[in-house]
Amino acid sequence: MTVPLDHLPPSRRSVLQAGAAAALVGSAGLLGASAWSQPRKLTFAWSQAGFCLAPVPVALERGFFEKNGLDVELLNWAGSSDQMLEALATGKADLGVGLIHRWVKPLEAGFDVKVVGSVHGGCLRLVGAKAAGVTTDLASLKGKTIGVSDQNSPARQFYAIHLAKKGIDIEKDVDWRVYPADLLDVAVKKGEIQVIADGDPNVFLIEKRNPGVFTEIANSAKGEYAERLCCIVGARGELARNDKPRAAAVVRALAQASDYVAENPNEAGKIYSKYAPKVPLEDLQRLLAELTYKHHPAGKALRNEVEAFATDFRNAGILKKSTDVVRFANHVSLDVLA
């Protein structure tokens, strides 16, 4: 079953203040970007396992990179976020994309990588077993064990800050336990965990094969985080500072591709499906239709969101308490479109 266009979720109002909406990078304002006489070559690192990064292959196959004067080689990155940032900082890749939840801490360590763009809004979910007494009330999580794919996973980081903001002591009130992502529901059935923190499509597939077992506790695409970014685009520092037109061309191409995914989830699902052969096409199309691909801030709005996440991470104890979040956001963000 495909997803009709009139079922696409409506664009939602940004929670950021003062001019953030005007700073969002929409394709309508980007079509006038100049191209070079010869395509500019660059290497772009991404993880093809992340379905939420569908705009990357879409930009390649639908010609958005080419229309912006770029000849892009995609590098499938299977290593850690620290290794990707090191690859960017040392010139092994020119630009890359990853979840902000994985990037904030290593960027604090001083990698020469600039955050220049973004791709979409949230894609992380927290679900709990009804039989274990878990409800939508976060207080029901006290004393429960939360299963995650690793202790530094985006879902672990995000829900650590989310629960901390809601008054849950993330070290004392809950326990975090690591399992392979596709076995998290098995751990629930064994009673070893009662809650799952992970991203789609894994959570979607877990719910699909366990109908009626789980209740959604939180979703990074809803509530206060509904219009907060998730995956960000980073450029090696030297390129971002000295070749802004090339970095800007990537930001434009991905913004246009993200808008395309939002407007054409069925076609985008077909393009991405070869990277996720185990996920039914109709499931990919449904998931792509539900993500906030219209939310991809740049410039000041992007810098403000980086600061907001850094503040959350500092308050949750993930970043150093001494971190100056304003200085941090100003240092790691760069408006290449200015």
C-alpha positions in Angstrom: 0.0 0.0 0.0 1.4 3.4 -1.0 1.0 6.7 0.9 -1.3 9.2 -0.9 0.0 12.7 -0.9 -3.0 14.1 0.9 -2.0 11.9 3.9 1.3 13.7 4.3 1.6 15.3 7.8 1.1 19.1 7.7 4.0 21.4 8.2 4.2 22.4 11.9 5.2 25.6 13.6 8.7 25.9 14.7 9.3 26.1 18.5 12.3 28.3 18.0 12.0 32.0 18.4 12.6 35.1 16.3 13.0 34.4 12.7 13.7 30.7 12.7 10.9 30.0 10.2 12.3 32.5 7.8 15.7 30.9 8.0 14.6 27.4 7.1 16.2 26.3 3.9 13.3 25.7 1.5 13.8 24.6 -2.1 11.9 27.6 -3.4 14.5 30.0 -2.2 17.4 28.0 -3.5 16.8 27.4 -7.1 18.8 30.4 -8.1 22.0 28.9 -6.8 24.8 29.3 -9.4 26.6 26.3 -10.8 30.1 26.0 -12.1 31.2 25.3 -15.7 32.5 21.9 -14.5 31.0 19.9 -11.6 33.0 20.3 -8.4 34.0 16.9 -7.0 33.7 16.0 -3.4 33.3 13.0 -1.1 30.2 12.8 1.1 30.1 10.4 4.1 26.8 8.9 5.3 25.4 5.7 6.8 23.2 3.9 4.3 21.7 1.9 7.1 19.8 5.0 8.3 16.5 5.3 6.4 16.1 8.8 7.7 19.0 9.8 5.4 17.0 9.0 2.3 17.6 12.6 1.0 21.2 11.7 0.4 20.6 9.0 -2.3 17.6 11.1 -3.5 20.0 14.0 -4.1 22.3 11.8 -6.1 19.7 9.9 -8.1 17.3 12.8 -8.7 20.1 15.1 -9.8 20.0 17.7 -7.0 23.7 17.4 -6.5 24.3 17.8 -10.2 21.9 20.8 -10.5 24.0 22.5 -7.9 27.2 22.0 -9.8 28.5 19.0 -7.8 30.0 15.7 -8.7 29.5 13.7 -5.4 31.0 10.4 -4.4 29.1 8.8 -1.6 31.1 7.1 1.1 29.2 4.6 3.2 30.5 5.1 6.7 30.1 2.2 9.1 32.4 3.5 11.9 31.7 5.6 15.0 30.7 9.2 15.0 34.1 10.1 16.4 35.8 8.3 13.5 33.6 10.1 10.9 34.4 13.5 12.5 38.0 12.6 12.4 37.7 11.6 8.7 36.2 15.0 8.0 38.7 16.9 10.1 41.6 15.1 8.3 40.2 15.5 4.8 39.3 11.8 4.1 35.8 13.1 3.4 34.7 16.6 2.6 31.2 16.6 4.2 29.1 14.1 6.0 25.8 13.7 7.8 24.9 12.2 11.2 22.6 12.6 14.2 23.2 15.6 16.3 22.9 13.5 19.4 26.1 11.6 18.5 28.0 14.7 17.3 27.6 17.2 20.1 30.0 15.4 22.6 32.8 14.7 20.1 32.5 18.2 18.7 33.1 19.5 22.2 36.4 17.7 22.0 37.6 20.0 19.3 37.3 18.3 15.9 37.8 20.9 13.1 34.4 20.2 11.6 31.7 22.9 11.1 27.9 22.2 11.2 26.6 23.8 8.0 23.2 22.3 7.4 20.5 19.7 8.4 18.3 17.2 6.8 15.2 16.5 8.9 13.5 16.6 12.3 13.2 13.8 14.9 13.1 10.1 14.3 13.6 8.6 17.8 10.9 6.9 19.9 10.5 5.6 23.4 8.0 2.7 23.8 7.1 0.6 26.8 5.5 -2.8 27.5 1.9 -2.4 28.6 2.1 -5.6 30.6 5.0 -4.1 32.7 2.8 -1.2 33.8 4.4 1.3 31.5 2.1 4.2 30.4 2.5 7.6 28.7 3.1 9.0 32.2 6.9 9.3 32.6 6.6 8.5 36.3 5.7 5.0 35.3 9.3 4.5 34.1 10.8 4.8 37.6 12.4 1.4 38.5 12.2 0.2 34.9 15.0 -0.9 32.6 15.4 0.7 29.2 16.9 -1.3 26.4 19.2 0.6 23.9 21.4 -0.5 21.0 24.5 1.0 22.7 25.2 3.4 25.6 26.0 6.2 23.2 23.2 5.6 20.8 21.2 8.7 19.6 18.1 7.4 21.4 20.0 6.8 24.6 21.4 10.4 24.5 18.2 12.0 23.5 16.0 10.3 26.0 18.5 10.8 28.7 18.1 14.6 28.2 14.4 14.3 27.7 13.8 12.3 30.9 16.2 14.5 32.9 14.2 17.6 31.8 11.0 15.9 33.1 12.5 15.3 36.6 13.6 11.6 36.1 17.1 10.8 37.5 18.7 9.0 34.6 21.2 7.3 36.8 19.0 6.3 39.8 15.4 6.1 38.6 16.0 4.0 35.5 18.5 1.5 34.3 20.0 1.3 30.8 20.8 -2.0 29.2 22.4 -2.8 25.8 21.0 -5.3 23.3 21.3 -5.8 19.6 18.7 -3.5 18.1 16.7 -6.3 16.4 16.5 -8.3 19.7 15.2 -5.5 21.9 11.7 -7.0 21.7 13.0 -10.4 22.6 14.6 -8.8 25.7 11.1 -7.4 26.6 9.5 -10.9 26.2 12.2 -12.3 28.6 11.4 -9.6 31.1 14.9 -8.3 31.0 13.8 -4.8 29.9 10.4 -3.1 30.0 11.1 -0.1 27.7 12.8 0.4 24.3 14.6 3.6 23.2 15.6 3.4 19.5 14.8 4.9 16.1 12.6 3.9 13.2 12.4 1.7 11.2 13.5 -0.7 14.1 10.8 0.5 16.6 8.2 0.4 13.8 9.1 -3.2 12.9 9.1 -4.2 16.6 5.6 -2.9 17.0 4.5 -4.5 13.8 5.6 -8.0 14.9 4.2 -7.4 18.4 0.8 -5.9 17.9 -0.8 -4.4 21.0 2.2 -5.1 23.2 3.7 -1.6 23.4 2.6 1.9 24.1 4.4 5.0 22.8 5.8 7.1 25.7 7.6 9.7 23.7 8.5 10.6 20.1 11.1 13.1 19.1 8.9 14.3 16.2 6.2 15.4 18.6 5.7 17.8 21.5 8.5 20.2 22.4 10.9 18.6 20.0 8.4 18.5 17.0 10.4 21.2 15.1 13.9 20.3 16.3 16.5 19.0 14.0 17.9 15.5 14.1 20.5 14.8 11.4 23.0 17.5 10.7 25.5 18.1 7.9 29.1 18.7 8.8 32.0 20.0 6.6 35.7 19.7 7.2 36.7 23.0 8.7 39.1 24.1 5.9 36.5 23.6 3.2 33.8 25.3 5.2 35.9 28.4 5.8 37.7 28.6 2.4 35.2 27.2 -0.1 31.8 28.3 1.2 30.3 28.0 -2.3 30.9 24.3 -2.5 29.7 23.7 1.1 26.6 25.9 0.3 25.9 23.9 -2.8 25.7 20.7 -0.7 23.4 22.4 1.8 21.1 23.5 -1.0 21.1 20.1 -2.7 20.2 18.3 0.5 17.5 20.9 1.3 15.9 20.4 -2.1 16.2 16.6 -1.7 14.6 16.7 1.7 11.7 18.7 0.4 11.4 16.2 -2.4 11.2 13.3 0.1 8.5 15.2 2.1 6.5 15.7 -1.1 7.2 12.4 -2.8 7.6 9.7 0.0 6.5 6.9 -2.3 9.2 7.7 -4.9 11.8 8.4 -2.2 11.0 5.0 -0.7 11.7 3.3 -4.0 15.1 5.1 -4.3 16.2 4.2 -0.8 14.7 0.7 -0.8 17.8 -0.9 -2.2 19.7 0.1 1.0 17.1 -1.6 3.2 16.1 -4.8 1.4 14.6 -6.4 4.6 12.1 -3.6 5.1 8.9 -3.8 3.0 8.7 -0.9 0.5 5.2 0.1 1.8 6.7 0.4 5.4 9.5 2.6 4.1 7.1 4.8 2.3 4.9 5.2 5.3 7.8 6.0 7.6 9.2 8.6 5.2 5.8 10.2 4.9 5.7 10.7 8.7 9.2 12.3 9.2 9.6 16.1 9.3 11.6 16.5 6.1 10.4 20.1 5.8 12.4 21.0 8.8 16.0 21.5 7.8 17.2 24.9 9.2 20.4 26.6 8.2 22.2 29.8 9.2 21.0 31.5 12.4 18.2 29.0 13.0 20.6 26.1 12.7 23.0 27.7 15.1 20.2 28.3 17.6 19.2 24.7 17.5 22.8 23.6 18.1 22.8 25.8 21.1 19.5 24.4 22.4 20.8 20.8 22.1 24.1 21.7 23.7 22.2 23.3 26.6 20.1 20.1 27.0 23.2 17.9 26.9 25.0 20.1 29.5 22.1 20.1 31.8 21.8 16.3 31.6 25.6 16.0 32.4 26.6 14.7 28.9 28.6 17.8 28.2 30.8 19.4 30.8 29.0 21.6 33.2 31.7 24.3 32.4 30.8 24.3 28.7 29.8 27.7 27.4 26.9 26.7 25.1 26.7 30.1 23.3 30.4 30.0 22.5 30.2 26.3 21.6 27.3 26.9 19.1 29.1 29.9 17.6 32.3 27.9 17.2 30.9 24.7 15.7 28.2 26.3 13.4 28.9 28.2 10.2 26.4 29.9 7.9 27.8 29.0 4.5 24.7 30.4 2.7 25.4 34.0 4.0 
